[in-house]
């Protein structure tokens, strides 16, 4: 029982730290997401070409 409580507390602490990191680095996170959109579109185009080639 105690082990389960400790795991829950560690999980809550990690969630809190993750939320805090997102709050602090929100602008940088948006830059990464915007940069990833281009790569996702290129990958979708390549997959489309591969499906057409079959």
ZADO-1210 file (C-alpha; in nm, 4 decimals, padded with zeros to 6 digits):
<atoms>
<atom x="00.0000" y="00.0000" z="00.0000" code="UNK" pos="1"/>
<atom x="00.2783" y="00.2423" z="00.0896" code="UNK" pos="2"/>
<atom x="00.4605" y="00.1645" z="-00.2350" code="UNK" pos="3"/>
<atom x="00.1517" y="00.2517" z="-00.4364" code="UNK" pos="4"/>
<atom x="00.1158" y="00.5856" z="-00.2566" code="UNK" pos="5"/>
<atom x="00.4817" y="00.6674" z="-00.3224" code="UNK" pos="6"/>
<atom x="00.4393" y="00.5869" z="-00.6926" code="UNK" pos="7"/>
<atom x="00.1328" y="00.8117" z="-00.7115" code="UNK" pos="8"/>
<atom x="00.3209" y="01.0966" z="-00.5397" code="UNK" pos="9"/>
<atom x="00.6160" y="01.0572" z="-00.7762" code="UNK" pos="10"/>
<atom x="00.3771" y="01.0579" z="-01.0718" code="UNK" pos="11"/>
<atom x="00.2066" y="01.3750" z="-00.9502" code="UNK" pos="12"/>
<atom x="00.5436" y="01.5420" z="-00.8958" code="UNK" pos="13"/>
<atom x="00.6550" y="01.4538" z="-01.2494" code="UNK" pos="14"/>
<atom x="00.3292" y="01.5830" z="-01.3969" code="UNK" pos="15"/>
<atom x="00.3727" y="01.9057" z="-01.2019" code="UNK" pos="16"/>
<atom x="00.7314" y="01.9483" z="-01.3203" code="UNK" pos="17"/>
<atom x="00.6269" y="01.8811" z="-01.6793" code="UNK" pos="18"/>
<atom x="00.3469" y="02.1383" z="-01.6622" code="UNK" pos="19"/>
<atom x="00.5860" y="02.3911" z="-01.5074" code="UNK" pos="20"/>
<atom x="00.8426" y="02.3307" z="-01.7833" code="UNK" pos="21"/>
<atom x="00.5769" y="02.3824" z="-02.0520" code="UNK" pos="22"/>
<atom x="00.4690" y="02.7054" z="-01.8812" code="UNK" pos="23"/>
<atom x="00.8263" y="02.8373" z="-01.8695" code="UNK" pos="24"/>
<atom x="00.9194" y="02.7381" z="-02.2247" code="UNK" pos="25"/>
<atom x="00.5858" y="02.7959" z="-02.4005" code="UNK" pos="26"/>
<atom x="00.7312" y="03.0190" z="-02.6761" code="UNK" pos="27"/>
<atom x="01.0084" y="02.7691" z="-02.7510" code="UNK" pos="28"/>
<atom x="00.7560" y="02.4851" z="-02.7585" code="UNK" pos="29"/>
<atom x="00.5487" y="02.6699" z="-03.0171" code="UNK" pos="30"/>
<atom x="00.8587" y="02.7186" z="-03.2336" code="UNK" pos="31"/>
<atom x="00.9272" y="02.3449" z="-03.2208" code="UNK" pos="32"/>
<atom x="00.5671" y="02.2640" z="-03.3138" code="UNK" pos="33"/>
<atom x="00.5726" y="02.5083" z="-03.6049" code="UNK" pos="34"/>
<atom x="00.8980" y="02.3570" z="-03.7272" code="UNK" pos="35"/>
<atom x="00.7549" y="02.0075" z="-03.7000" code="UNK" pos="36"/>
<atom x="00.4543" y="02.0938" z="-03.9164" code="UNK" pos="37"/>
<atom x="00.6772" y="02.1306" z="-04.2220" code="UNK" pos="38"/>
<atom x="00.8398" y="01.7925" z="-04.1646" code="UNK" pos="39"/>
<atom x="00.4983" y="01.6303" z="-04.1138" code="UNK" pos="40"/>
<atom x="00.3721" y="01.7750" z="-04.4429" code="UNK" pos="41"/>
<atom x="00.6834" y="01.6551" z="-04.6285" code="UNK" pos="42"/>
<atom x="00.6400" y="01.3076" z="-04.4785" code="UNK" pos="43"/>
<atom x="00.2712" y="01.3024" z="-04.5759" code="UNK" pos="44"/>
<atom x="00.3668" y="01.3953" z="-04.9325" code="UNK" pos="45"/>
<atom x="00.6269" y="01.1181" z="-04.9495" code="UNK" pos="46"/>
<atom x="00.3767" y="00.8638" z="-04.8175" code="UNK" pos="47"/>
<atom x="00.1260" y="00.9810" z="-05.0784" code="UNK" pos="48"/>
<atom x="00.3841" y="00.9319" z="-05.3543" code="UNK" pos="49"/>
<atom x="00.4611" y="00.5836" z="-05.2215" code="UNK" pos="50"/>
<atom x="00.0916" y="00.4899" z="-05.2265" code="UNK" pos="51"/>
<atom x="00.0496" y="00.6203" z="-05.5809" code="UNK" pos="52"/>
<atom x="00.3528" y="00.4222" z="-05.6989" code="UNK" pos="53"/>
<atom x="00.1907" y="00.0907" z="-05.5975" code="UNK" pos="54"/>
</atoms>
